[in-house]
Amino acid sequence: MLNQHKIELARIAARSKYDSGWRPQHILGVGNMKLAKGLKRGVLTAGLSLAPADSSGVMNVCPNASAECRKFCLFGTGRGAENMHSQAMGVNPSWVARILRTIWWKEDPDSFKQVLLDDTGFYQRRARKRGLDLAVRLNVYSDIVWEVKFPALFETFRGVAFYDYTALAERMGKPRPPNYHLTFSLKEDNEGAAAARLDDGHNVSAVIRYTDLPATFMGAPTVDGDAHDLRYLDPPGHVVVLRPKGALARSSSAFVQTLP
C-alpha cells in the first residue's frame, strides 16, 4: 500500500518538472527485473511504466481496476519501493518519473506518441546489434487500449512483439494487430469474465499462493508466469500462474486465488 502523502509530493514534483518543459529522453525502460528474464530467451524487453489507476492525479489509466488491485499494486515494489533513498529525499524518483509520463500522455499525446515511436526504434536497433528480438510491454502499470489509441505503432513495427495484461474483458474479443498479444487478468471480482475468456481460447493470468505449480486451474492447463514475462509465447487457452509479490504475499487478500 502506498503512502498517499508521498504520492502527493511526487505529483507536485512531476508537475513542476513537466511545466518547466523538461521531458525524458526515453519513455520506455529495460530495467525491470521480470522483463529482463526475456534475455535468456533471446528477447530484449522494454516497458512503458505510467502511474497506475488515478495515482497521477490527472487521469485514470486503469479503468477496470478492482479494489484489491489498487490496494496492492506493484507500483510500490521494485524501483517504486519506499527504500531508504526515497525516504531521505522525501519522494521516490521512480514515482515522479511515472507520474510525469502520465501527465505527458494526458496533456500532449501527439508528442508522446512520437517519442514512443522513436524509443521503439531505438530499442529495436539495440536489440538487433545484440542479436536479440524486441518485445514491448506498453502497460506495465496501466491498462490503456493502445490498439485503439495508437494503431500506427503496431503497423510501423511489425517485427516487434507487443504484449500486455488487461482487466478489460471487451478488449479480448475485438480485432487487434497480429503483433499485440493480450492476457486477461483474473481479480477478486471478475471470475465469470475470466472463465468466459478461457472458454473463448484466450489466456488468463491468476495470482496464486502455491508450493508446487498446479497442473490445472479453472479447468485449464497452466504455465508458470514467473519464469518470464513474454506472454505472447504462452500456448492459448492456459492460465498463467503468478506468485503474490510485495505486500500482497503477506496479505490475506481475495486477489490471491486459492487452490481447490
N, C-alpha and C positions, 0 to 999 in steps of 0.2 A: 504494500500500500504506500502511496506517495505522500510526501509532506506537502500539503497544499500551500503553505507559506512559501516554501522554496520554489514551488511551481510558479507562484505569482512573481517571485523575484526573477525567475527565468523568463517569464513573459515580458517583464519590464526591460530586462537586458536585451532580449531578442528584438523587441520593438525599437529600442534605441539604436541598435546596430542597423536594423533594416531601414529606418527613417534617415539614418546618416548616409545611406547609399551603399553601404558595404554589402557585398554578395560573395559567397564562397566560390572558389574556382571550380570545385566539383560538388555535385549533389548526390552522386552515387558513392558508396563506400564499399570496401572489401575487407574491413577489419573485424566483422562479426565472426565469432569463433565457429558457430554452427555452419555459416555459409562457407567458411574456409575448408570444411571437410570435403567439399567437392573436388579439391585439388587432387585427392587420391584417385579420383575417377577421371582425371584429365580435364576438369572444368574449373575455370575461374568464375567465381560468383560475385556479382555486385548487387548491392541492395539499396533501396531508397527508404530512408527512415524519416518519417514525419512524426509529429506529436499525436499520439493516439486519441481517439474519441474527440472530446471538446477541450482537451487539456491545453491547446494552443490559445484558447480564448477568442479565436476568430472564426472557427468553423468546426463542424463535427465530421471527421473523416472516417468514422466507424458507425454508420447509421443503424446497424443492427447489433451493436454490442450489447451483451447481456449484463446484468448487474454484477455477476461474479467475474466476468471477463474484464470489466472496468476495474474492479477491486484488485485483481491480481495480475494486471497487465505486465508483460515482460519489459515494458518501457523502463521500469525501475531496476532492471538487472543488468549485468554486464557493464558496459561503459556508462549506463544510466544509473548504476547503483550509487547510493549515497555513501561514498567512501570518504576517507579522511581528507583527500584532496578537495572534494566538492564541499565538505563541511567547513574547511578552512576558508574557502573562497566565499561561502555563503550561498553559492548557486552552482549547480552542476553544468559544466560547459557543454556536455552532450545534450542536455535538455534545451539549452539556449539554441544550439545548432538545429535541433529538430523542430523547435517552435519557429525559428526564423524561416526554415524551409517551408513550413506550413503557411506562414504569413505570405511568403513569396508566391506559393501556388494559388492562394486565395486572391491576392491583390494584383498579380501580374502574371497570369497563366501563360501568356504568349512567350515572354522571355524565359519563363521557367521551362516550357516545352523545348525551346531552342537549346538551352543548356543540357536538358535531358538527352536530346539528340546528340549533342556534341560529346557528352560524357559516355554515352553508349558506344559511340565510335571510338573514343579514346581507349576504353577498356577492351573493345574488340581487337584493336591493334595490339594492345599489350598482351592479350591472350594469345594471339597468333604468333607473336615474337617468341613466346614461351612454348609453342606447340600445343596450346590448350584451346578448348572451346570456351565460349562465353555464355553464361546464364545470368539473367537479371530478375531479381525479385523486387517488384515495384511497390509492394505493400508489406514492408517489414512490420510496421505497427499500425497500418491503416487498412481501409477496405474501399478504395476508390475504384470505380468502374472504368478502368483505363481503356478497355476495348471500345467504349463509347466516347470517353473524354479525349483520347489521343490515338485513334486508329492508325495514323500515319507512322507512328513509332514502329509498329509491328511490320508494316509494309516496307519501311526503309531498311529494317534489319531482319530480313527473312531468315538469315543464318544464325540468329541469336535465339536461344530458348528462354522465353519469359514464363514466369510461373508465380502463383500466389495461393494463399489460403483465403477463403471468403466465408462470411456468415450470411451472405445474400443469396438465398436459395434460387431466386429468379435468374441469377446470372448463369447458373449451371446448364439450364436448358436452352439458352439463347445462342445464336450463332456468334462465334468469336474467331479471331485469327488462328490459323492452324499452329502457330508457334507460341500460343499463350495457353498454358495449362492451369486449371483451377482445381483445388481440393476443397471440399466443403468442410467447415469446422463444426463438430458436434459440441454443443454447450449444454448447460443445465436446463435450458428451456426450449430446445428445438429437436428433440429426439425424433418426432414424427417426420419433420422435414429431412433429417439425416437419413432415416430409413428409406424415404422415397428416393433420395439421391442414389443410394446404394441399389435400389430396385431398378433404377434407370441406367446402371452400369458405371456411375461416377464413383470417385473415391471420397472417403470421409476420414477426417483426422479426429482422433479421440485421445484425450489426456487420461491415462490410466495408471494407477499405482499397482505395480506387479513385481513379482520376484522372477518368474520365468515368462517370457513373451507368450501370450495366449495364441494358440493356433487360429482361433476364430473369435470374432466379436460381432454382435448384432447379426449373427448368421452369415458373416462374410469372412473370407480369409484375411489375414493381417500381414503387414510389413512393419519392420522396425523403423519408425520415423526419425529416431535419433542417430541412426547410422550415418545419415547425410541429409541434406535439405533439398536435394534435387527431385522434387515431387513429380516432375514430368517423366522420370524414369520408372515410376511405380506402375505395376500392371493394373489395368482397370478393374473396378468392382471390388476394391480392397479397403480395409480400414487401416489407416496409418496410425500406429500406436506411438504416443509420445509420453514420456515420463513427466510428472509435475516438476516444476523448477521454481527456484526462488522461494518466496513466502508461500506460494501455492503448495509446495512439497511438504510444508509443516502445518498445513491447514486441514480442516475437515470440510472444505468447500464442496458444494454439489457440482462444481465444474469438473472435478475429478471423478471419472466414471469408476464404478465398482464391477468387479468380475462376478459372474453368476456362480 
